[in-house]
Amino acid sequence: MFGRVFISQLKCSFRSKTYMFWCFAFPLMLGTLFYFAFHSIYDSQKSETIPVVINVTDNAVHEYQVLQAISNLDSDRMSKDLENYYTEKATAEAMGKEFDKEKPVTDAELDSVEFIKSYEDMAGYDMTDFPYDYLKIDRSSIDNITREDLPFIKMVNELEYDDGTKMMQDLQLNNTGRLSEAELKKAEEMLSDGDIAGIITVDSMQDVSLLVNGSGVKHSILSTIISEYKVQVGMAIDTINADHENLENSETIMDKATEDIQFVDAKNMAGDNKDPFVAYFYNLIAMVAIMGSVSVMRTIVESQANQSTNNTGIRIDVSPVRKTLLELINLAAITFVQLIIITVMLFYLIFVLKIRFGGNLGYIFLTGYLASFVGNMLGFMIGHFGTIAVDKKEAILMVIMLGGGFMSGLMYGDMKMIVEQNFPWFNRINPSAVITDAFYALNVFGVGPRYMRSVRYMILTSIVMLIIGCVLSRRRSYKSL
């Protein structure tokens, strides 16, 4: 029975002109259009220095001064001096002698340091009562910190392309880097005229914003740099907050995190393609995977007696074959077809169009297959949504497929970055965004934590949706519909 049903569903899938066009022919044509539209843009601009204006606020400089001060505070010596002070005071009082030795640390200084329990406390710290006498370094090193000492500025100055060309040029409008209202207006005019690619505002270690005018390779590169910087700084802050003792190593932890941002250097990348437009092809694969849900959903609907258009559902319900088993066989057949489509699609993109996805070839195909499972299980689950009309089920899939594709950057490449900056949780639950991020992580970081997070999501989501579909299927008999 399994073989007959499986082969029958295979024939139905391959004979469906609508399914084969939208899931096979259309993506191939769209991939070809993407190739001719984008393949030469990055190559023509990839080594151009990107002019920007960076506005560093006083708050950002102050925050780094505090970080340096706390990291270089000799708390052991301060504790020892306090211990000796109280010991000497207690001894003098016990012997009835007068004790007039000055306390090494004032109560205000001690309270101000003890107040700091996390990075957030350190960032908002007022250094008026800081015990400067216990610094391991000269106080002038703290007071003379400038914008050039900030990790973000250091990163900008060190970023280079493969050929050694400086990646970004900071067009400073004054000597301090802090823009006045007039200078900020001038920078906006330069941005509008196309003299610079963006205005970057650094208000704190993690609060870095980008203002651009339009979209393109340069804007995508700037968005990627800032996004990665904020991810690394966020991880460093989590490390500092995880253990109170890490506060004393804040400077080292933060500098190490930002020094690791070298993704523009080919030798530090897992993949070999830094072209931001390759993300469109990642999204194309995600779209093909999610589109498979439509075929699965329609197959499930046809097996339901109350929604089948040709009485197939009635015959299935009154047959001795278990309905859930029959649906799983059909699901297996459609999944097999979808895997073939993904395989052909990847072969066409990689070996015909020569799109460099980056990363290990085996993992690229594995990611595409896992994406197909997500799409098919999505259709399997939604197909079992009770008595909801077929057109409403299709509408749900269209919202997930088209809306999710748009939010992950299929129609507008920078959209995923915009969502990440404003609603990062949405990128964690949007199937298209997770699939795209898996390809991106594989190319840039290799098989690491970020890639494995996406893989775990796809596997877990597929299993959960399959279980939900099976449970709903068992609750739907002919007489209950």
N, C-alpha and C positions, 0 to 999 in steps of 0.2 A: 504493500500500500504506500509506504513512504516514497519509494521510487516513482510510482505512477503520479502521485500528487506533486512531488518535487519537480519532475520533468514537465508536467502540465503547467505548473506555475512559471517555470522557465520560459516555455513557449509563449505564454500569455504576456510576459514581460517584454520579451524580444519583439513580439508582434505589435505591441502597443506603440503606435506612431507618436502619440503625445508624450509618453514617458521617455522614449528614446530620443526625442528631439530636445526636450527640456533638460534631461539629465545627462545627455551624451553630446548631441550635435551642437546645441546652443553653447554649452561651456567651452567646447573646442573653438568655436567661432569667436567667443568673447575673449578667450585666452590669446587667440591670434591678434585680435584688435588691441589688447593690452600690450602685446609684444611690439607691434609697430608704433604704438603711441608712446611707450615709455622706455624702450630698450636703449635708446641712444641719449636720453636726457641726462642720466646720471654720469655716463662716460664723458660727456662734454663739460660737465660742471664739477665733477667729484674732487678736483684738486684746486678749486678756486677758494681763496681765503674769504671767509664770510665776515663782512663788516657789521659790527653791532655797537650799540651804546649801552654800557652797563652802569646802572644807577645803584650805588651802594649807600644805604641809609646809615645814619648814626647808630641805630639800634643793632644793625648787623656787626658793626665794628665793636660796639660795647659788649655784645654777646661773646665775641671771640676773645676780648680782653678778660672777661670773667672766666671763660673756659681755660685760658692760659694761666690765670692766677690760681684757680682751684687746682689745676693739674700740677702746679709748681709750689704748692703750699706744703711746707715741711711739718705736717701734723704730728709726726712722731716726736720731733724736737719740742714742739709746742706743748704736747701732752707731758713730756718729761719735765719741762720747765715748770709747768703748773703743779705737777706732783711734788717737785722739790720745794716749791714755794709754800704749798700747804703743809708739807712736812716740817719745814723750818718754822713756820708760823705756829703750828701746834706745839713744837718743842719749846719755843720761846714762851708761849702762854703757860705751858706746864711748869716752867722754871720761874715764872713770874717776871720775866724780862720784857722790856719794851721791844716791840717788833714794828719797824717802820720801813721795811723793804717794800718797794713798789711791785705790784702784781705784774707779771710779764705780759699778760693779755688782759685787756679790759673786759668787763662783763658784756659790753656792747659788741666788741669784736668777737668774743666767744659765742654769743648768741647768734650773731649774723652767720657764722660758719656752720654752727649746729643746725641752723634753719634749713640748710641745703640737704635735701634727701633724694632729689632726682634731677634729671637734666632740665626739666621745666623750671624747678626752683633756681637752678644755676643760671638759666637764661634770663630770668627776670630779677636777678640779684643786684642790689644797690651796693657799690663798692666803697661807700663812704666810711664804713666801719671795718673794712677788711684789715686783718693783721699783716700789714706789709713787711714787718720786721722778720717774719718767718718764711719769706719767699726764698726758694732755692736759687733764684736768679735775681739779677738786678731789677729794681722796680721800673727803671726806664724802659726795660724790654716790654713791660706791660703797657706803660703809658704811651709809648711811641708806636704801638700797633697801628697800621694803616690798612687801607683796602687791599693793598698788594699782598698782605699776609694772610688774607682770608682763603680758606681751602678752595672755594669756588673760583676765585680769581687765579690762584695757582694752577688749578686744573685747566682753565681757559688758556693760560699762557703756555702750558705744556702740550696741549693737544696738537697733533700733527697728522697729516695724511701719510700714506705709505711712502711717498716720494720725498718726505721731509718738509713739505710745504706747511706753513703754519695754518691751522684750521680756522681760527677765529682771530679777528683784529678788533681790539677794543678801542674805539675812537673816543678817547677821553675829551670831554668838552671843558674840563677844568683840571686843576692839580689834585683835588681831593676825591673826585669821583662821585661826590654827592651833588646831584643836580638841583639847581634852583628852579623855581617856577618857569622863569624865562628860558633856562637851558633845557628843561623838560619839553617845553613847547617847541623849541628849535629841533630837538631830537625827533619829535612827532612829525615835524615838517620834513625832516630828512627821510623818515620812514615812508611818508606819503609820496615823496618824490623818487623813492627807490634808491636813495644814496646808501641806505643801510638795510639789512635784512630783518632786524628786529631790535626791540628795546628790552633789555633784561633788567629787572628790578630785584635786587638782593636785599631783603628786609630782615632776614635771619639766616641761620645755617640751613634750615629746611624750607623757609618761605622764599622761594625763587619763582618769579613769574615772568612770562614771555609775552610781549606784544608784537604781533606781526601784521603785515598788510598783504593779504593774499596767501597763496600756497605755492609750493614748489620744492625742489630738492633742498635748497638752503633752509627753508622753513622746517622741513621734515627733519633735517639733521639737527637743527637747534632744538626742536621739540624732543628728539630722542636723547640728546645730551642732557638736557635739563631733567627729563623724566628719569633717566638712569642715575643721575646725581642725587635726586631726591630719594630714590629707592635705597641707594647706598647710605645716605645720611640717616634715613629712617631706621635702617638696620643697625647703624652705629648707636643711635639714640636708644634703641631697644636694648642693646648690649650694656650701655651705661646704666640704664634704669634697672636692669636685671640684678645687679649687685651694687650695694652702696659703695663698696671699695673701688668699683670701677670709676667713680667720680674723680679719683686722684689720677686716673690714667685717661681722662677724657680727651686730652690733646692728642695722645698717641692713637687712641681708638678712632677718633674723627679723621686725623690725617691719613691713617692707614686705609680707612674706608674710601676716602676720596682719591687717594693715590692709585687705587685699584681700577679706577675708571679709565681704561685704556682701550675701549672697544673699537676705536678707530684704527688701531694698530693691528695689521693682519696677523702678526705672530701671536697675538693674545686672543684671537678669535677662534672659535671652534669651526666656524664656517669660513667661506672665502668670498662672501658677497655682502657688501655693506650698502648696496643700492637700496634706499628706502622704498623704491617703487616695487620691489619684489613682494612687499606686503600685499599688493593687489592680487598677486597670484596665490598667496596664502589664503586670502579671502575667497578667491575663486574656488579653491579646493573645498573650503568650508561650505560654500554655497552648494556645490555639487553634493556634498555629504548630507546636508540638511534637506535638500530637495528630494532625496530618496524617501523621506518620510511621507510624502504625498502618495506614492504608490503603495506603501505599506498600509497607510490609513484607508485607502480606497478598497484594498483587498479585505481588510477587516470589516469594513462597512458592508461589503457584498456578502459576508458570511452571517450578517445579522438579519433575522427574519423581518424585522420591522423597518429596515432601511434598504434592503436589497431591491434593486430595480428590475431584476429578472427572475425573481423567486429562488435564486440560488441559496439565499439564507434560509428559506423555509425547508428546502431539501436537505441542507446541512444539519438543521436542528432536529429533523425527524429521522436522520440516518443513525445507524448504530455506532458510527465513528465518533470518538470524543472530540467535541468542538475545539477545545483548547489545543489538543494534539494536532488537529488539522491546521489551525492557525499558525502554530509554531513551525510546521513544515512549510507552509506558504512564506512565512517570515524568513526561514532559512534560504529558500529559493531566491527571494528578492534580495536578500543580503548577499548571496553569491553573485547575482547579477551586478549589484552595486559595487562589489569588490572588483569585478572585471572592469567596470566603467572607471573606477578610481585608478586602477592599474594602467589602463590605456591613457587616461588623462595625464598621469604623472610621466609616463613614458614619452608622451607627445611634448609636454612642457620641457622635460629635462633633456631628452635626446634629439628632439626635432627642433624645437625653438631655442634650445641651449640655455634655458633659464637656470641660473645657478642658485639652487635652494640653499646650498651650504649644509654642512653637517654630513653625517654618515648616511649613505644611500638607503641602507636597510631600515634605519630609524625613520627616514622620510616616508617610505612606503608604509611602515607600521603605523605612523601617525595618521596617514590617510585612511587606513583600514579602521583604526579606532574611531576616527571621525564618522565613518560610514555607519558604524554600530550605533553611535549617538543619534544620528539622523533617523535610522530605521526604528530604533526603540522608541524614539519620540513619536513617530507615526503610529507605532503599535499601541502606545499608551493612549494617545488622543483618539484613536479609532474606537476605543472601548468606553468613551465618555458617554455612556448610557443612551438616553433618548434624544440627545442633542442632534439637531438637524445636520445633514451632511454638509450643507453650505457653511454652517457655523463652524464645524470642525475644520473645514478647509480655510476659513477665515483665520482661525487660531494659528494654523500652520503658516499662513502667509505673513501674519504679524511677526511670528518668531523667525521665519526665514528672511523676509525682506527687512523688517525692522532690526533684527539682530545683525544682519549683514551690513546695514547702513551704520549702525552704532559701532561695529567692529572695523569700519574703514573701507568697505567695498566700494561705496560711491564717492566718499571723501576721505582721502588717506589720513588726514590728521584727526579724524573724528574719534578714533580710539584713544588718542592722547588727551583729547578734550574730556572724554568720559572718565579717563583714569584720574585726571586732576580734580574733577568735580564729583563724580560718583564711582569711585573705584570698586565698590561692592558689585556694581552692575556688570563690570567686566569679568567678575568671578562666577556669575551665574548665566551669562550670555553664552550659549554653546558656540556660536560663531567666533566670539572673541577668545574663548578658551582654545579653540582649535587653531586660530591664527597665532595666538601667543605660543602654542606648542611648537609650531614651525619656526617662529621668530627666536624662541629660546634655544632651539636645536641649532640654528644657524649661528647665533651670537655667542651663546654660553656653553653649547654642547649638552651632553646628557648629564645635567646637574639638577639641583633642587627645583629650579623654576620649571624645567621641562617635566620632571617627575610629578610636580604638582598638577600640571595640566593632564598628564597621563592618568593619574589617580582620579581626577575629576571625570574624565571620559569613561573610564572603566566603571566607577561607582555609579555615575548617572545612568549608564546603559543598563546596569543590573537592576537599579531601583525602578526604572521605567518598565523594564521587562516584567518584573514582579508585579508591579501595579497593574499592567495590562493583563497578566494571567489571572490575578485575583478578580478583576472586573469581568473577565471572560467567564469565569466559573459562576458568577452571580447572574449571568444572562442566559436563561433558558427560553425556549419558545413561548411557554405559557406566562413567563414573567415580563415579556416585552410588551 
